[in-house]
Amino acid sequence: MAVLEILAIPDERLKQESQPVTVFDDELRAFIADLEETRQAGPAAVGIAAPQVNRHQRIVIVDCSTTRKPVPITGI
């Protein structure tokens, strides 16, 4: 696994349109592992998207494991 370079605004590459994922293979799994390692190594972030590391596919990782549990709404 590797920590990838994170692009920052105003980098024009962040404006490129991302394409849907159509192939789910070992290369994609390896990229997602690198993306998660990058998220964990970067500034405290809940999520990261593939375009932020210059891969223009519709891939996002969101970690909600440490968020508060929702409070149930009663009386409705």
Phi, psi and omega in degrees: 000159183216149173272125184267157177289131178264126178285149180235150175297134019257032182305122184298334180297337179290347181268355181291145177287135179269148182259152177294155175279127181240342181238120179253092185230186181295327178296318178295317178300319178294319178298316180297323176297317177295320179297318178294320177297322178295317178300314182292328182276341185279188178297141186320100182234142176281332183212168176207146179243151182306319180300336179293342177244025174066036171237114190264067174232157182279077180232131178217145174241129177231125180254107180255016187292338181251012178279159179293150175286143179294145177273128180295141177267126181242162176078021179257000000 
